[in-house]
Amino acid sequence: MSLRLFAGARSMTLTCSAHNPPWYGMLIDYCPHMTDAPIQIGPEELQRRLGADEAIQLLDVREVWEYEVARIEGAVLIPLGELPERAGELDPDKPVVVYCHHGMRSYQAVVWLRAQGFHLAQNLAGGIDRWSQVIDPMVVRYQ
């Protein structure tokens, strides 16, 4: 199973070794061998878990300029196009919550991370924009 993703001028192919032949143009919502946790997490649940001091890796897959405008405290920035080269900076045995602006790029990143063995990776539903609306209005909203 493979999916070609584009992030700016860069692209990457997501692959899932459990599925043959390759599929085209579809984003998977559920793949049983890749998921040990729900693929999405809401901002309220993330806030609860962070408040409980869970060892969550918070991953921002937006571009540098976006990170400079607004970010969730404690997040590590790895732009989506750099994720294949930099995934080794993350611990596959710890939960990873991935976010972007609205949740689309981060969803793609979570699918890829799960295919690489990060079975606890989750997408922040609605991204940093939703986080700003529901949890922390001090986080700047942008277009």
DODOFI-89423 format. One record per atom (N, C-alpha, C): z negated, y negated, x; residue in three letters. Coordinates in steps of 0.05 Angstrom, whole numbers, padded with zeros to 5 digits, always signed. Layout:
# residues N
ZYXALA;...
This chain:
# residues 143
+00000+00023+00017MET;+00000+00000+00000MET;+00000-00024+00018MET;+00017-00044+00013SER;+00017-00068+00029SER;+00023-00092+00012SER;+00013-00115+00022LEU;+00017-00140+00008LEU;+00021-00161+00029LEU;+00042-00177+00027ARG;+00048-00198+00045ARG;+00035-00224+00035ARG;+00018-00236+00051LEU;+00004-00260+00043LEU;+00013-00284+00060LEU;+00013-00307+00049PHE;+00022-00331+00064PHE;-00001-00351+00063PHE;-00007-00363+00086ALA;-00027-00384+00088ALA;-00015-00405+00107ALA;-00004-00426+00095GLY;+00009-00446+00111GLY;+00034-00434+00125GLY;+00036-00438+00150ALA;+00059-00428+00165ALA;+00055-00399+00174ALA;+00031-00388+00170ARG;+00025-00361+00179ARG;+00027-00342+00155ARG;+00030-00316+00162SER;+00029-00296+00141SER;+00016-00271+00152SER;+00007-00253+00135MET;-00004-00228+00143MET;+00003-00207+00122MET;+00002-00183+00130THR;+00007-00161+00111THR;-00019-00146+00107THR;-00026-00142+00081LEU;-00049-00126+00075LEU;-00040-00098+00071LEU;-00054-00079+00081THR;-00047-00051+00078THR;-00070-00035+00068THR;-00064-00015+00053CYS;-00084+00003+00042CYS;-00074+00031+00049CYS;-00086+00045+00067SER;-00076+00071+00076SER;-00079+00093+00056SER;-00094+00089+00035ALA;-00098+00109+00015ALA;-00076+00110-00006ALA;-00058+00090-00005HIS;-00037+00089-00025HIS;-00010+00091-00012HIS;+00006+00109-00022ASN;+00034+00112-00013ASN;+00051+00118-00037ASN;+00075+00110-00039PRO;+00089+00093-00021PRO;+00080+00064-00023PRO;+00090+00046-00006PRO;+00083+00018-00008PRO;+00089+00006-00035PRO;+00073-00012-00044TRP;+00078-00026-00069TRP;+00085-00055-00063TRP;+00098-00068-00081TYR;+00108-00095-00075TYR;+00100-00115-00097TYR;+00091-00139-00088GLY;+00087-00161-00106GLY;+00063-00158-00125GLY;+00045-00140-00120MET;+00022-00137-00139MET;-00004-00141-00123MET;-00022-00155-00135LEU;-00049-00158-00124LEU;-00068-00139-00138LEU;-00082-00123-00122ILE;-00099-00103-00135ILE;-00126-00115-00143ILE;-00135-00109-00167ASP;-00162-00117-00176ASP;-00183-00096-00169ASP;-00174-00071-00169TYR;-00193-00050-00165TYR;-00180-00027-00149TYR;-00193-00018-00129CYS;-00183+00004-00113CYS;-00208+00020-00106CYS;-00213+00043-00119PRO;-00239+00057-00117PRO;-00248+00064-00089PRO;-00230+00070-00071HIS;-00238+00077-00044HIS;-00247+00053-00028HIS;-00240+00029-00037MET;-00245+00005-00022MET;-00269-00011-00032MET;-00281-00004-00054THR;-00302-00021-00065THR;-00328-00007-00069THR;-00349-00019-00058ASP;-00376-00010-00062ASP;-00391-00032-00078ASP;-00379-00054-00082ALA;-00392-00077-00096ALA;-00371-00090-00114ALA;-00379-00103-00135PRO;-00359-00118-00151PRO;-00342-00136-00133PRO;-00317-00139-00139ILE;-00299-00155-00122ILE;-00305-00184-00124ILE;-00317-00193-00146GLN;-00324-00221-00149GLN;-00354-00225-00153GLN;-00363-00248-00144ILE;-00391-00256-00148ILE;-00391-00285-00159ILE;-00407-00290-00179GLY;-00409-00317-00190GLY;-00426-00335-00173GLY;-00423-00361-00175PRO;-00439-00379-00159PRO;-00469-00376-00164PRO;-00477-00371-00189GLU;-00505-00368-00195GLU;-00517-00344-00181GLU;-00503-00321-00181GLU;-00512-00297-00167GLU;-00514-00302-00137GLU;-00494-00315-00126LEU;-00494-00321-00097LEU;-00518-00339-00090LEU;-00523-00359-00107GLN;-00546-00376-00102GLN;-00572-00360-00103GLN;-00575-00342-00122ARG;-00599-00326-00124ARG;-00602-00309-00099ARG;-00581-00296-00090ARG;-00583-00279-00067ARG;-00589-00294-00041ARG;-00576-00318-00038LEU;-00582-00335-00015LEU;-00611-00344-00016LEU;-00621-00351-00040GLY;-00649-00359-00043GLY;-00669-00337-00037GLY;-00660-00312-00040ALA;-00677-00289-00034ALA;-00675-00281-00005ALA;-00661-00297+00011ASP;-00658-00293+00040ASP;-00644-00267+00046ASP;-00625-00258+00029GLU;-00609-00235+00036GLU;-00591-00242+00060GLU;-00586-00222+00076ALA;-00569-00226+00100ALA;-00540-00226+00092ALA;-00531-00248+00080ILE;-00503-00250+00071ILE;-00487-00266+00091ILE;-00464-00256+00098GLN;-00445-00271+00115GLN;-00428-00287+00096GLN;-00429-00314+00098LEU;-00414-00331+00081LEU;-00389-00340+00097LEU;-00366-00333+00086LEU;-00340-00337+00101LEU;-00323-00357+00085LEU;-00315-00378+00098ASP;-00297-00398+00087ASP;-00269-00393+00099ASP;-00249-00388+00082VAL;-00223-00382+00092VAL;-00203-00405+00087VAL;-00214-00429+00082ARG;-00197-00452+00079ARG;-00188-00463+00106ARG;-00172-00484+00106GLU;-00163-00496+00130GLU;-00185-00515+00141GLU;-00182-00522+00167VAL;-00202-00539+00180VAL;-00206-00565+00165VAL;-00185-00578+00157TRP;-00188-00604+00143TRP;-00204-00601+00117TRP;-00201-00578+00103GLU;-00216-00574+00079GLU;-00246-00570+00085GLU;-00251-00555+00106TYR;-00278-00550+00115TYR;-00292-00576+00123TYR;-00277-00594+00135GLU;-00289-00620+00143GLU;-00295-00637+00118GLU;-00281-00634+00096VAL;-00286-00649+00072VAL;-00310-00639+00057VAL;-00313-00612+00054ALA;-00334-00600+00039ALA;-00339-00572+00048ALA;-00364-00563+00048ARG;-00370-00536+00056ARG;-00397-00528+00045ARG;-00401-00502+00043ILE;-00427-00491+00035ILE;-00443-00486+00060ILE;-00467-00497+00061GLU;-00483-00495+00085GLU;-00486-00466+00094GLU;-00482-00462+00120GLY;-00485-00435+00132GLY;-00460-00419+00133GLY;-00438-00430+00123ALA;-00413-00415+00123ALA;-00399-00415+00150ALA;-00385-00394+00156VAL;-00369-00392+00180VAL;-00340-00397+00172VAL;-00326-00414+00186LEU;-00298-00420+00180LEU;-00279-00401+00196LEU;-00264-00386+00181ILE;-00241-00371+00193ILE;-00218-00374+00173ILE;-00200-00393+00179PRO;-00177-00397+00161PRO;-00163-00371+00155PRO;-00153-00368+00131LEU;-00140-00343+00122LEU;-00119-00332+00142LEU;-00103-00350+00153GLY;-00082-00341+00172GLY;-00093-00331+00198GLY;-00118-00337+00204GLU;-00131-00327+00229GLU;-00148-00302+00225GLU;-00152-00294+00200LEU;-00170-00273+00194LEU;-00164-00246+00208LEU;-00138-00238+00210PRO;-00133-00212+00224PRO;-00142-00212+00253PRO;-00139-00235+00266GLU;-00148-00237+00295GLU;-00178-00241+00298GLU;-00191-00251+00278ARG;-00219-00259+00281ARG;-00238-00243+00264ARG;-00229-00223+00250ALA;-00246-00207+00233ALA;-00269-00194+00248ALA;-00265-00189+00274GLY;-00285-00177+00291GLY;-00310-00195+00294GLY;-00309-00220+00286GLU;-00332-00237+00286GLU;-00351-00231+00264GLU;-00343-00215+00245LEU;-00359-00208+00222LEU;-00370-00180+00225LEU;-00393-00174+00212ASP;-00405-00148+00213ASP;-00397-00133+00187ASP;-00381-00111+00190PRO;-00372-00097+00167PRO;-00394-00083+00151PRO;-00417-00080+00162ASP;-00439-00067+00149ASP;-00457-00086+00133ASP;-00452-00111+00134LYS;-00468-00131+00119LYS;-00450-00143+00098LYS;-00463-00152+00075PRO;-00447-00165+00054PRO;-00433-00190+00065PRO;-00409-00194+00056VAL;-00393-00218+00062VAL;-00384-00230+00036VAL;-00391-00256+00032VAL;-00381-00270+00008VAL;-00361-00290+00019VAL;-00336-00288+00009VAL;-00314-00304+00019VAL;-00307-00325-00002VAL;-00302-00350+00007TYR;-00294-00371-00012TYR;-00272-00388+00000TYR;-00257-00401-00018CYS;-00237-00421-00011CYS;-00240-00443-00031CYS;-00219-00458-00038HIS;-00221-00480-00056HIS;-00226-00471-00085HIS;-00209-00453-00095HIS;-00211-00444-00123HIS;-00214-00414-00126HIS;-00212-00399-00104GLY;-00216-00370-00105GLY;-00192-00353-00101GLY;-00169-00364-00098MET;-00144-00348-00094MET;-00141-00337-00066MET;-00143-00355-00046ARG;-00141-00346-00018ARG;-00164-00327-00011ARG;-00188-00334-00021SER;-00211-00317-00014SER;-00208-00289-00027SER;-00196-00288-00051TYR;-00191-00262-00064TYR;-00173-00245-00046TYR;-00152-00257-00036GLN;-00134-00243-00018GLN;-00148-00233+00007GLN;-00165-00250+00017ALA;-00181-00243+00041ALA;-00199-00219+00035ALA;-00212-00219+00012VAL;-00230-00197+00005VAL;-00215-00171+00003VAL;-00192-00171-00010VAL;-00176-00147-00012VAL;-00169-00137+00016VAL;-00161-00154+00034TRP;-00155-00146+00062TRP;-00180-00136+00076TRP;-00202-00151+00074LEU;-00227-00142+00087LEU;-00236-00115+00078LEU;-00234-00110+00052ARG;-00242-00083+00041ARG;-00224-00061+00053ARG;-00199-00067+00056ALA;-00180-00047+00067ALA;-00187-00042+00097ALA;-00200-00061+00109GLN;-00208-00058+00138GLN;-00236-00046+00141GLN;-00249-00039+00119GLY;-00275-00027+00121GLY;-00299-00045+00113GLY;-00294-00069+00105PHE;-00315-00087+00096PHE;-00320-00082+00066PHE;-00332-00060+00060HIS;-00335-00051+00032HIS;-00354-00068+00015HIS;-00369-00086+00028LEU;-00387-00103+00014LEU;-00376-00132+00011LEU;-00351-00136+00018ALA;-00339-00162+00015ALA;-00335-00169-00014ALA;-00341-00194-00020GLN;-00338-00204-00048GLN;-00326-00232-00047GLN;-00311-00238-00069ASN;-00299-00264-00072ASN;-00318-00282-00089ASN;-00321-00307-00080LEU;-00337-00326-00096LEU;-00318-00336-00119LEU;-00323-00328-00143ALA;-00307-00335-00166ALA;-00306-00366-00169ALA;-00282-00377-00170GLY;-00280-00406-00173GLY;-00281-00422-00148GLY;-00288-00408-00126GLY;-00289-00422-00100GLY;-00309-00444-00097GLY;-00305-00460-00077ILE;-00324-00482-00072ILE;-00323-00503-00094ILE;-00301-00505-00108ASP;-00299-00524-00130ASP;-00319-00516-00152ASP;-00320-00491-00159ARG;-00339-00482-00180ARG;-00367-00484-00170ARG;-00372-00478-00144TRP;-00398-00481-00132TRP;-00408-00510-00135TRP;-00391-00529-00130SER;-00398-00557-00133SER;-00404-00564-00162SER;-00390-00553-00181GLN;-00394-00559-00209GLN;-00420-00547-00220GLN;-00426-00523-00211VAL;-00448-00507-00223VAL;-00474-00508-00206VAL;-00472-00508-00180ILE;-00495-00505-00163ILE;-00503-00530-00148ILE;-00484-00542-00134ASP;-00490-00564-00116ASP;-00471-00587-00119ASP;-00477-00607-00136PRO;-00459-00629-00140PRO;-00456-00647-00116PRO;-00472-00643-00096MET;-00469-00659-00071MET;-00446-00649-00054MET;-00436-00625-00060VAL;-00412-00615-00046VAL;-00389-00629-00059VAL;-00374-00643-00042VAL;-00351-00660-00051VAL;-00329-00643-00063VAL;-00319-00652-00086ARG;-00296-00639-00099ARG;-00271-00654-00089ARG;-00250-00640-00085TYR;-00225-00652-00074TYR;-00201-00638-00087TYR;-00178-00651-00084GLN;-00153-00640-00095GLN;-00138-00623-00075GLN;
